[in-house]
Amino acid sequence: MSDLYLKFVNTSVGKSTVSTLGLPSPVVLKRWQRTDQPFIEGDVLVGAAANPRAAGVVGSVLATSPANVYHASGNDRLADSAKAGSKARPLAIDGSIDQRFSALVFDASGIKDTADLRALYDFFHPVIRKLAGNGRVLVIGQDPDTCRKPAQAASQRALEGFVRSVGKEVGRKGATANLIWIAPNAEERIDSSLRFFLSPRSAYVDGQVVKIGKSDIDTKAPKSSAPLAGKTALVTGAARGIGAAIAETLARDGANVVVLDIPAAADDLNAVAQRIGGKPLTCDITDAAAPAQIANFMEKQENGIDMVVHNAGITRDKTLGNMPEHFWDMAIAVNLTAEELIDEELLKRKLIRDNGRIVCVSSISGIAGNFGQTNYATSKSGVIGYVESMARSLKNGITINAVAPGFIETQMTAAMPFTMREAGRRMNSLSQGGHPVDVAETIGWYCHPQSSGVTGNVVRVCGQSLIGK
Ligand code: NAD
């Protein structure tokens, strides 16, 4: 469904109308477009608080891009080591700066108490207004759960409030702000996450906090144009909407994709399979025989599986007092129980290969709750609990994560009443709905072979929706 307001405000008449009336003025988001597109271009400014742990990795990852990298200088509270390992040039962050930055990256991992928090202000205050449209703010901290002292845990947790507030300030430019919390000695695991959060692939991921831990798997950097080459994915609910976009994106990244949907959607499913060179599998995931049917297919046709994406989902909305029991049962069965049973079968038969990925599609309704969606929100909240628990028990580099989409432009949201649809679109920092590809790109990052330290996360793809925490 196209957002006519977004198109209108980006015309010259529209720009002056919304400015006169004080209406939201969303910027057209730049999304990833071509295989040879670098993850970041333009001028990038990096900085760090004292004792940074990730600055070296940040420097070497940025050095693989064509960006002009600068490190902040001229402030004693900022660490000089921000330039470590990079081709960064010093830049005094004072009133004389005249360039626009495509990204501001700050390593806050060394912050150990509230006094150190001042480094955030010192770095960002002089340059935040120099962030370009569609720019990126990325802060790297230490996971507060791994901090020994309360003062360190407090100041690391404080980064969350900082980043979420910055996201709200820069959103009107189409820019985003996100936070990566690393566990001790996990800094070598942030490569794929830096590339995702700094790139146009994360256009609609805003105000998010991601935890990255150590991993028992070592993976060499794959070919950047086809990071999933040689791997097999299963995507459920892939005949249309978000599922079709996930299948297309994983195939674009080199994966061999099995697309699954109900028999009634076979025509659309076959069209998706044909478009991406994948294989269709028709099956209702709530059938008692479905887990075995899927496992048999993956075993016989593919000899195993690397990525399982549980995207199939339904809404059956009614207020609780008006809800027929089959509405409740169907939402729980499709959105939650089927995922558990399919994974159980695939894992029991050891079909998910080492360094495998399980990705579940939750929803911001599962985080914030929603009127008329007690069944749906229960199922989508359950998905989050499932992911968090499974992350603790999976082995051999197999990760599990969830995405929680906000308002995404699909047939599901096109069917909403006008006022609810407009509210859903505008009530976020970017003042617009996301596209199915935004969810798909996030799943592509989870599935990247080098994302083995990313597990147990729930990342909202919602443009930093005002709804929920
Ligand atoms: P959609 O209705 O367009 O597509 C869902 C697909 O799942 C359909 O092709 C459908 O046939 C399939 N499906 C449903 N029940 C199935 C079953 N029993 N077995 C196999 N396949 C089944 O929905 P969408 O908007 O693309 O949403 C995809 C996922 O994203 C869902 O899990 C949804 O809850 C979630 N989500 C969507 C939004 C949004 O704004 N569109 C927001 C939050 C979460």
Residues whose N, C-alpha, C, O or C-beta is under 5 A from the ligand:
A	BS01	NAD	G237 A238 A239 R240 G241 I242 G243 L260 D261 I262 A265 C283 D284 I285 T286 N311 A312 G313 I314 V334 V361 S362 S363 I364 P405 G406 F407 I408 T410 Q411 M412 T413
